[in-house]
Amino acid sequence: MTTIDRTKLKTLQKREEARFLAEHPKSAELYKRAQSSLLGGVPMNWMKKWAGAFPVFVKSAKGAHFTDVDGRDYVDLCLGDTGAMTGHSPEVVAEAVAHRVRDGITLMLPTEDSLWVGEDLKRRFGLPYWQFTLTATDANRFSIRIAREITQRSKILVFHYCYHGTVDESFAALQEGVVGPRRGNIGAPVNPAETTRVVEFNDLNALEDALRHHDVACVLAEPAMTNVGIILPEDGYWKSARELCQRYGSLLIADETHTICAGPGGCTAEWKLDPDMLVFGKAIGSGIPGGTYGVSEEVAQRINARIHLEDCDVGGIGGTLAGNALSICAMRVTLEHVLTPKSFERMIPLAKRFNDGVAAEIRAHDLSWNVIQLGARAEYTFAAKPPRNGGESAAAADFELERFLHLYALNRGVLLTPFHNMALMCPATTESDIDAHTKIFASAAQELTT
């Protein structure tokens, strides 16, 4: 296998950094101005992680492309890290949202759209009852609260290197087999070992050992891990894991926020999973903030028996803007017209085209990397074979190499997700968009290996 020359990598990185600075003078000017009003010069802390010296400032976005303030056009394979998996501003959603804005945005009262959305979610995922939030993080938080309430257990279980938004309990990791705060965990309210058990994905023995304590209210999991590279479940894993949850009295929560890429009903429908609860956010409203969580008949009965009318507004589940008319309108139009079976029939083959193109270049340059596809999503990692858990994937991470490849692509008009090497397809993505990335990836591999 080819070994990357680190001296050459540093030289190439400096060249790309110089090119970035030369081609983004207006973004540089805005970033400098932002230092005096925005903490760190960005609207949100993680925006500092973009591969350039600063994030490019966006002027407009439509479909699978966006234009920055310097007039440069980009193929967007990040798509808001799934938030814009529908494509930027689908026309049908933009028109419906504009109409809804004129008729009332937030009321603390339901609209008929909420019934349509609930019925559609029931059909897609198989769970009968739904409520709405502003984010998938909130949906995860509320699901955890419900699980704790009805099981009267204190802990949750997550997988090593999982990601479930900003849920406090999920920022736990294994350090030499011991649960502790995940690296970079900012201001943790308590040591997550007090709230969370952590095991490696695809390890049924470890899962059972953790559940044997009979203190786990719920297992919160993506059906396939997506935020530390794509990690697929081994054959039969979820069937056995579901049986373990039932045996030890722990609820299973499927977080489909990213894995909705697998199809209109996410992995739950594609793989015939049977979760007790399910969370879906980000793309559900085409970028308009919104999230949702659904529950089984049994969970609904158990939680309804414990909620008293007098206290239902102060129990830690809610949010004044949750379920607002604008969000629900965006959800309805997105589900009805954008995240449809027809769209996935187009998007998934494009992800395969991305996957196959990258795989061919990895082979051609004898690199010890791999690329994995999950529905409309694909991602490459710096490991010789697909990792089977978060620990293996994290061990293969190469921050220096990743930033170079991201900046190399950005300088040539393709945006990848800043946190990892993920590419996502939307209904507006084209074969030429994918081929543009393949060509750039091939060029980068050639420069790295010659």
Secondary structure as GFF3:
##gff-version 3
##sequence-region A 1 450
A	DSSP	alpha_helix	6	23	.	.	.	ID=ss1
A	DSSP	alpha_helix	25	34	.	.	.	ID=ss2
A	DSSP	three_ten_helix	39	41	.	.	.	ID=ss3
A	DSSP	three_ten_helix	45	49	.	.	.	ID=ss4
A	DSSP	beta_strand	58	62	.	.	.	ID=ss5
A	DSSP	beta_strand	65	68	.	.	.	ID=ss6
A	DSSP	beta_strand	73	76	.	.	.	ID=ss7
A	DSSP	three_ten_helix	79	82	.	.	.	ID=ss8
A	DSSP	alpha_helix	91	102	.	.	.	ID=ss9
A	DSSP	alpha_helix	112	125	.	.	.	ID=ss10
A	DSSP	beta_strand	129	133	.	.	.	ID=ss11
A	DSSP	alpha_helix	136	151	.	.	.	ID=ss12
A	DSSP	beta_strand	155	159	.	.	.	ID=ss13
A	DSSP	three_ten_helix	168	170	.	.	.	ID=ss14
A	DSSP	beta_strand	172	175	.	.	.	ID=ss15
A	DSSP	beta_strand	178	181	.	.	.	ID=ss16
A	DSSP	three_ten_helix	192	194	.	.	.	ID=ss17
A	DSSP	beta_strand	196	199	.	.	.	ID=ss18
A	DSSP	alpha_helix	204	211	.	.	.	ID=ss19
A	DSSP	beta_strand	216	221	.	.	.	ID=ss20
A	DSSP	alpha_helix	237	248	.	.	.	ID=ss21
A	DSSP	beta_strand	251	255	.	.	.	ID=ss22
A	DSSP	three_ten_helix	259	262	.	.	.	ID=ss23
A	DSSP	alpha_helix	266	270	.	.	.	ID=ss24
A	DSSP	beta_strand	277	281	.	.	.	ID=ss25
A	DSSP	three_ten_helix	282	285	.	.	.	ID=ss26
A	DSSP	beta_strand	291	295	.	.	.	ID=ss27
A	DSSP	alpha_helix	297	304	.	.	.	ID=ss28
A	DSSP	three_ten_helix	309	311	.	.	.	ID=ss29
A	DSSP	alpha_helix	325	337	.	.	.	ID=ss30
A	DSSP	alpha_helix	341	364	.	.	.	ID=ss31
A	DSSP	beta_strand	370	374	.	.	.	ID=ss32
A	DSSP	beta_strand	377	381	.	.	.	ID=ss33
A	DSSP	alpha_helix	390	395	.	.	.	ID=ss34
A	DSSP	alpha_helix	399	411	.	.	.	ID=ss35
A	DSSP	beta_strand	414	415	.	.	.	ID=ss36
A	DSSP	beta_strand	422	424	.	.	.	ID=ss37
A	DSSP	alpha_helix	431	449	.	.	.	ID=ss38
###
